[in-house]
Amino acid sequence: MTVRELSAEVLGADDALTLIGPKGLQALVARARRLPLKRARILQHGRPEALLHEMLTVLTRGQYVPPRDARTAAAGVREILAAVLRRRLK
């Protein structure tokens, strides 16, 4: 997985679908701890210009991000599950 820094708080993965393992998650947590707002995220679909953003967000203790519209979030999850199933069925 190739990752680039889009801002101090946001990383972007170049792959169409990104899998993040324990080491990647630990690196994201360490990054969040170093930043002033104590959060970091990775854009998991490659293009920041895309209309739908699938992100993994790491918040340190005491941070809060209000939930988004559940219909939008559910659509993103359905797309990811569909991609995984297509790959397994090939």
Backbone torsions as a table, in degrees:
resi	resn	phi	psi	omega
1	MET	NA	126.4	175.8
2	THR	-96.9	128.5	-177.5
3	VAL	-122.6	138.6	176.3
4	ARG	-126.9	153.1	-179.7
5	GLU	-85.6	120.4	176.9
6	LEU	-92.1	-30.5	172.3
7	SER	-160.4	177.2	179.9
8	ALA	-59.2	-33.5	-175.3
9	GLU	-93.5	-19.4	-172.1
10	VAL	-121.9	128.0	172.3
11	LEU	-107.1	154.1	177.2
12	GLY	-126.0	132.3	176.6
13	ALA	-94.4	139.1	-176.2
14	ASP	-81.0	-17.8	-176.9
15	ASP	-77.3	155.0	178.8
16	ALA	-64.9	-34.3	177.0
17	LEU	-137.7	127.3	-173.3
18	THR	-113.6	129.8	173.6
19	LEU	-104.6	131.9	-177.7
20	ILE	-116.3	120.6	-179.1
21	GLY	-92.4	-174.5	-177.9
22	PRO	-57.8	-40.3	-179.6
23	LYS	-67.4	-40.6	177.8
24	GLY	-64.4	-39.9	178.4
25	LEU	-65.8	-42.0	177.9
26	GLN	-61.9	-39.4	178.5
27	ALA	-65.0	-38.2	178.9
28	LEU	-67.9	-38.9	176.8
29	VAL	-63.9	-45.1	179.2
30	ALA	-61.2	-39.5	178.4
31	ARG	-63.7	-44.5	179.9
32	ALA	-60.0	-40.7	-178.9
33	ARG	-64.3	-28.3	-178.5
34	ARG	-82.5	-20.1	-173.2
35	LEU	-86.6	150.6	-178.2
36	PRO	-57.7	-39.7	-179.3
37	LEU	-86.7	-1.0	175.8
38	LYS	58.1	40.0	175.4
39	ARG	-148.3	153.9	178.0
40	ALA	-150.0	155.2	178.9
41	ARG	-149.2	159.0	177.6
42	ILE	-125.9	128.2	175.6
43	LEU	-77.1	120.1	-168.4
44	GLN	-97.3	9.4	-174.8
45	HIS	-128.0	8.3	171.3
46	GLY	97.2	-52.4	-171.9
47	ARG	-109.7	117.2	178.1
48	PRO	-66.1	-16.9	-179.0
49	GLU	-80.1	-11.0	-177.1
50	ALA	-60.8	149.5	-179.3
51	LEU	-72.4	-32.8	179.3
52	LEU	-107.4	125.4	179.4
53	HIS	-107.4	119.8	173.2
54	GLU	-100.9	116.6	-175.4
55	MET	-132.7	148.9	168.8
56	LEU	-105.4	121.0	-177.0
57	THR	-112.0	131.7	176.1
58	VAL	-108.9	123.7	176.7
59	LEU	-116.8	136.5	175.6
60	THR	-82.7	167.9	-178.2
61	ARG	-52.9	134.6	177.6
62	GLY	93.5	-6.4	178.8
63	GLN	-93.3	151.5	-179.6
64	TYR	-146.4	135.4	173.4
65	VAL	-124.4	122.4	-178.9
66	PRO	-62.6	146.8	-178.9
67	PRO	-65.0	152.7	176.7
68	ARG	-90.6	176.8	175.8
69	ASP	-57.7	122.1	-175.6
70	ALA	-61.8	-31.0	179.8
71	ARG	-64.4	-40.3	179.2
72	THR	-68.0	-45.3	-179.8
73	ALA	-62.8	-42.0	-179.6
74	ALA	-63.8	-36.3	178.9
75	ALA	-62.9	-41.1	179.3
76	GLY	-64.7	-41.8	179.0
77	VAL	-64.1	-41.8	178.7
78	ARG	-60.6	-40.0	179.8
79	GLU	-64.7	-41.9	179.6
80	ILE	-65.0	-46.2	179.3
81	LEU	-61.7	-39.6	178.8
82	ALA	-63.1	-41.1	179.6
83	ALA	-64.2	-41.4	179.0
84	VAL	-64.5	-45.1	-179.8
85	LEU	-64.3	-41.1	178.1
86	ARG	-59.3	-43.3	-179.2
87	ARG	-64.3	-41.9	-179.1
88	ARG	-68.9	-31.1	-176.7
89	LEU	-81.4	-13.3	-179.2
90	LYS	-71.3	NA	NA
